[in-house]
Amino acid sequence: MLSNFLSRKRTSLLVAVAHQLGFAFGGDDWTDASRAPQLDTPLFERGRDKAFRNIMTGSRAGLESSFFDYSHGRGRHSTHQTLATFSQDAWLPLFEIAPKNFMRKLGNVILHKDIHFESHPDFSSRFQLRSSEAEKVRALFTSGLLSYLEGLNPKMKWHVEGCGPTLVIYRQGKIVKPEEFVGFVEETAAIAKAFFTLSGLKTFRT
């Protein structure tokens, strides 16, 4: 009962946040299916009993955007986090970035190899970047993008994933409080804008 009460209270507060941001609030589904992001990144391949909550959609930094709570797994083995997704008319190779010391199975070790950049040792020491499309990912991660990612606050432990038109940004196991949601939107939008601007994305336009 307490869990249900807190869940309803969170939803009520996030409805107000969505209105404040000028977003459409869809609850557990996208109000406009045509604006639903393509969620094919590694995060959505893991676990079971997947659930979406408190979905809001709109536009930030000139990008189609969605923000929502996402969980997968059961009981004590379940993971909950708030996600931000951004899309534009481009095509990203499949990749995932996680903090270097984050211990988890990042996909198939053979098919998704670690990618290192000798030109940016700080990036390679802080982040684990994996992909089955190493050549395309190396072209995507330009020197400017790598330098930008090196400058992110290490305490935030951002995860960044991409596939097709969608970029996903989140902090593993972190649910954003309603009073901190505006800041989360602005910070993730800034990361997404920098990513699309600094990357070698033009190579992969369809």
C-alpha positions in Angstrom: 0.0 0.0 0.0 2.8 2.4 0.9 4.6 1.6 -2.4 1.4 2.3 -4.4 0.8 5.5 -2.5 4.3 6.8 -3.2 4.0 5.8 -6.8 0.8 7.7 -7.3 2.3 10.7 -5.5 5.4 10.6 -7.8 3.1 10.5 -10.8 1.1 13.4 -9.6 4.2 15.5 -9.1 5.7 14.6 -12.4 2.4 15.6 -14.2 3.0 19.1 -12.9 6.7 18.9 -13.9 5.7 17.9 -17.5 3.3 20.8 -17.7 6.0 23.2 -16.4 8.4 21.9 -19.1 5.7 22.1 -21.9 5.8 18.3 -22.3 3.0 15.9 -23.0 2.5 13.4 -20.1 1.6 9.9 -21.2 1.7 7.9 -18.0 2.7 4.4 -18.9 2.5 4.8 -22.7 3.4 7.4 -25.3 0.5 9.6 -26.1 1.6 9.8 -29.7 3.0 6.5 -30.9 4.8 8.2 -33.8 6.9 10.1 -31.2 7.9 7.0 -29.3 11.7 6.5 -29.5 13.3 3.3 -31.0 14.6 1.6 -27.9 17.2 -0.9 -29.3 20.2 -0.1 -27.1 21.8 -2.7 -24.9 19.9 -1.6 -21.7 16.6 -2.8 -23.2 18.0 -6.2 -24.0 18.7 -7.0 -20.4 16.5 -8.4 -17.7 12.8 -9.3 -17.7 9.5 -7.9 -16.5 10.3 -4.6 -18.2 8.1 -1.6 -17.2 7.8 2.0 -18.3 6.3 4.7 -16.0 5.7 8.4 -16.0 6.5 8.9 -19.7 6.7 12.5 -20.9 7.6 13.7 -24.4 8.5 16.9 -26.0 11.5 18.7 -27.5 14.7 19.9 -26.0 17.8 21.4 -27.6 16.1 20.9 -31.0 15.8 17.2 -30.4 12.8 14.9 -30.1 12.9 13.9 -26.4 11.3 11.4 -24.0 11.8 11.1 -20.3 10.6 8.2 -18.2 11.1 5.7 -15.4 12.3 2.3 -16.6 12.7 -0.9 -14.6 13.6 -4.5 -15.4 14.1 -7.6 -13.3 12.2 -9.1 -10.3 12.2 -8.3 -6.6 15.6 -7.6 -5.1 17.1 -8.2 -8.5 15.2 -5.4 -10.2 16.8 -2.2 -11.3 15.0 1.1 -11.6 16.2 4.3 -13.2 15.0 7.5 -14.9 16.0 7.6 -18.6 16.3 10.4 -21.1 16.2 9.7 -24.9 16.9 12.0 -27.7 16.4 11.5 -31.4 17.2 13.2 -34.7 17.3 12.4 -38.4 20.5 10.4 -38.3 21.7 6.8 -37.6 23.9 5.8 -34.7 25.9 2.6 -34.7 25.2 0.4 -31.7 27.3 1.3 -28.7 27.2 1.6 -24.9 29.3 3.7 -22.5 29.5 2.9 -18.8 31.8 4.1 -15.9 35.0 2.0 -16.0 34.6 0.7 -12.4 30.9 -0.3 -13.0 30.9 -4.1 -12.7 28.3 -5.7 -14.9 28.0 -7.8 -18.0 28.2 -5.4 -20.9 26.8 -7.7 -23.6 28.7 -10.5 -25.3 32.4 -10.1 -24.7 33.3 -11.4 -28.2 30.6 -9.5 -30.1 30.9 -6.3 -28.1 34.6 -5.5 -27.6 36.1 -2.8 -25.5 37.2 0.2 -27.7 40.1 2.3 -26.5 41.5 5.7 -27.8 45.2 6.1 -27.3 44.8 9.8 -28.1 42.5 10.3 -25.1 43.8 8.1 -22.2 41.6 9.9 -19.7 38.5 8.8 -21.5 39.7 5.2 -21.8 40.6 5.2 -18.0 37.2 6.6 -17.0 34.8 4.9 -19.4 34.2 1.4 -20.8 33.0 1.8 -24.4 31.7 -1.3 -26.2 30.3 -2.0 -29.6 30.0 -4.7 -32.3 30.7 -2.0 -34.8 34.2 -0.8 -33.8 35.1 1.0 -37.0 31.9 3.0 -37.1 32.2 3.9 -33.4 35.7 5.1 -33.8 34.6 7.4 -36.6 31.7 8.5 -34.5 33.8 9.5 -31.4 35.8 12.4 -32.7 38.5 14.1 -30.7 36.1 16.9 -29.8 33.4 14.4 -28.5 36.0 12.5 -26.5 37.3 15.7 -24.9 33.7 16.7 -24.0 33.0 13.3 -22.4 36.2 13.5 -20.4 34.9 16.8 -19.0 31.7 15.3 -17.5 31.5 15.2 -13.8 32.8 11.7 -12.8 30.6 11.7 -9.7 27.5 11.6 -11.9 28.5 8.3 -13.5 26.6 8.8 -16.7 25.7 5.9 -19.0 25.3 6.8 -22.7 23.9 4.3 -25.3 23.0 4.7 -28.9 21.4 2.7 -31.7 19.7 3.9 -34.8 18.1 7.4 -34.3 18.1 7.2 -30.5 20.6 8.3 -27.9 19.8 7.2 -24.3 21.3 8.9 -21.2 20.8 7.8 -17.6 22.5 7.0 -14.3 22.3 3.3 -13.5 19.8 2.6 -10.6 19.0 6.3 -10.1 15.4 7.5 -10.0 15.3 11.3 -10.4 13.3 13.1 -7.7 10.4 15.3 -9.0 12.1 18.4 -7.6 15.3 17.6 -9.5 13.6 16.6 -12.7 14.0 20.0 -14.5 17.7 19.9 -13.8 17.9 16.3 -15.2 16.2 17.3 -18.4 18.5 20.3 -19.0 21.6 18.4 -18.1 20.9 15.4 -20.3 19.7 17.7 -23.1 23.0 19.5 -23.0 24.9 16.2 -23.2 22.8 15.0 -26.1 23.2 18.3 -28.0 27.0 18.2 -27.5 27.0 14.5 -28.6 25.2 15.1 -31.8 27.1 18.3 -32.6 30.6 17.0 -31.9 30.3 13.5 -33.2 31.2 12.3 -36.6 27.5 11.5 -37.1 27.3 12.8 -40.7 29.2 9.7 -41.8 26.1 7.6 -40.8 23.2 9.7 -42.1 20.6 7.6 -44.1 
